[in-house]
Amino acid sequence: IQLTMNIFSNVTELLLLVFLTITFLQSGIDKVLNWKGNLNWLTGHFAKSPFKGTVPVLLGIILVLEMLSGILSGVGVFQFAIDGESVFGFYGAILSTITLLMLLLGQRVAMDYEGARTIVVYLIPTIFLVYIMQ
């Protein structure tokens, strides 16, 4: 009964944490499985930007941040369901926001304004999650 109450009492947070878990774990796993393809595409994407010489390092940093964001958010789902609160989920939401801001910066620096707009679509519910969890 308590588990059901925790789920229904925190359904918004749970759904948003599941959203972040799916988003970041899928993206991180894609980077691991297709590192070379991602690196080649991003090298071209940032060829005329100040990031042009650092793409492999930046891709590695984003990979780590995405995986940590997804893992913390996923653990947060279970912590919310069991305990009715989630420190891990809150940290996952904060790290997800930071990761998305880094991705947004990259898109803006590359002058990919359509790509930046897409990042904002993910950023809005993520910032909302941080707000409702604080």
N, C-alpha and C positions, 0 to 999 in steps of 0.2 A: 504494500500500500504506500509506504514512504517513497519508494522508487517512482511510482506513478505520480505521486504528488510533486516530487522534485522535477520530473520531466514536464508536467503541465504548468508548474509554477515558473519554469524557466525556458519555456518553449522558444521564445524569440532568440535568446542567447544560444540555445542549443542548435537551432537551425542555422544561425549565422556562423557558429563554430564549425558545423558540418560543412557549410559553404567554403570556409577558409581551408579546412582540412583537404577537401577535394581539390580546390584551386591550387594550393601550393604543393601538395604531394604529387599531383599529376604533373605539374610544371617541373618540379625538381626531378622526378623520375624520367621525364622526357629529356631533360638536360643530361642525365647520366647515360641513358640509352642511346642518345643521338648527340653526344658531345661534339663530334667533328662537324656535323651538319649545322648545329647551333653556332659553333665557333665561326665557321665559314660565313654564314649569313650575317652574324653580328659584326664580323670584321669588315664586311662590305658596308653594313649599315652605319658604322661609326668611322668610315674611312676619311671623311672630311670633318671630323670633330676633334676636340681636344683629347678624347678618350681613345683615339686610334691606336696608340701604342700599348694600351693596357687592357685590351679586350679579354685576353685569356684570364688575367687576374680578376677582373671585374665579373666575368662570367662565373668564376669559381666562388667569389664572394656571394653573388646572387643565388647560386645553387645552394650554398650552406644556409643562407638566410631563409630561402624558400622551404627547404627541408625542415629546419627548426620551427618555422612558423606553422607548417602543416602538422608536425608532430605535437607541438605544444597545444595547438587547437584541438587535435584529435584526443589527446589525453584529457584536455579540458571538457570535452563532451562527456566522457565517462565520469570524471570527477563531479560535474554538475548533476548527472543522473544519480550518482550514489550519495553525494554529500549535500547537494542543493546549493553549492557554491563552487567556484573554480578559480584558484590562483593561477593554475597552469593555463586555463583558457584566457584569462586576463593578460598574462604575459604573451600568449600566442597572438592575441588581438593587437597588442602594442607592437610586437615584432612584425606582424603582418603589415601594420600601418607604415612602419619604418621601411620595410621592404618595398612596398608599393610606392612610397615617396622616392626611393632610390630609382625604381623603374621609371617613374614619371620624370625625374631629372634626366635620365638617360634618353628618353624619348624627346624631351624638349631640346637637349643639347644636340641630338641628331636631327633636329628640326622635323621630326615626324609627329606633326600635330594631331593627325588622326589616331596614331598609336597612343599619344598622350591622353587623348579624349577617352580611349578605351580603358586606360589605367584608372581614370577618374571614376568610371562606372564601378570598378571594384573598390575604389577608395572610399566612396560614400557609405556603403553599408559597413565597411570595416571601422571607420571612424564612429559611426553610430553604435557599433558594438562596444568599442572602448568607452563611449559615453555612458551607455546603460549598465556597464559592468563596474564602473568606478564608484 
